[in-house]
Amino acid sequence: MVQASHAETRRDLLVTAEVLTPVMAELMEGVGNVRSLTPRGSEAHLTGLTVRQARALKEAKVIISPDPDLAPGLKKHLAARMRDGAVVIYLTKLSAADALPYRSHNPFLNLESLSGAPDEHDHGHDHGDGHKKEKKKSTKAKPEMMDPHLWLDPLRMAALLPELAEILSQIWPEAAPSLRANATRIARHLREEVHPGITHILEEAQMRNRDDSTAIPFMTYHDAYHYFQRRYGLSLGFITQRPEEYLGAKTMQQLLAKAKVSQVRCLISERETAAVKRFAKLSQAQIKPLNSDRSYDAKEVPLSPWAKNDYDRLLLAVAKTFAECL
């Protein structure tokens, strides 16, 4: 339970991922100010802090973050702020979010388990005795990591907003009516306008006939679109689960071997790494630039009746990109 003792005259909210800023600004409309820890266009998977960001964290009393493990460089700092009395709200921990763990398999490879693949760090080097040394497998189970990309499912966001409003109402009781009204308004917009708009775009694309029906419609660079996929009945694979994680040689070899015998229409990626370019070349895929971790402004995405803010425009960009590949 959040303690009301955190209430202050100033009602400021700090979000750790810029992509959340537009929807949180609407939630806080008439209540207070919203700031983003990360600048526009930056990665949500933060690995380090600038002096400005460290200062903003130190001053923040109420912080919203998608998940403790989204940004490895931020986790310990948020834990420290909690010890100092700040309120840190993780969206994946809200019951209404119905957060899911990262997938343990890659549909493209049809592997039993990504984390269980042996010799992830064996690059085929000779270690001096003429034999390749195998890394000893740990029998200790790895903790289950939650997929933080909740914002790519508008219905999940609609479901969690009222719960979030109630938590903030405990901190700022005098602002409770505004927070509840804002949450209800945003949730209605997401359910009645954004979700049907995305559904229409994808269904219209799926109705188009294609000659190369055996081609895999799309792959993504990292597994950011799990929630989007489940919501809209799509099936996809990925190159790496998390962009900050090391991609082992064995897994990369498996991906490239499968790419040689597969045809992929699109490889959706926020960056053109060497692995992305090599995979695209082998699978004959067109690289489609798309960043799931930031909002999009009106100059970047075509106008749409239901895309009313930069968060909506991100969802529109995602829907249109996937639709082009179906």
Secondary structure, DSSP 8 states (H G I E B T S, - for coil): ---GGG--SS-EEEESSGGGHHHHHHHTTTT-EEEESS-TT--SS-----HHHHHHHHH-SEEEES-TTS-HHHHHHHHHHHHTT-EEEEGGGSGGG---B--SS-TTTT-S-STT-S-TT--S---SSSS--------S-----B---GGG-HHHHHHHHHHHHHHHHHH-GGGHHHHHHHHHHHHHHIIIIIHHHHHHHHHHHHTS--S-TTSEEEEEEES--HHHHHHHT---EEEESSTTS---HHHHHHHHHHHHT--EEEEEESS--HHHHHHHHHHT-EEEE--TTS---TTTS---TT--SHHHHHHHHHHHHHHHH-
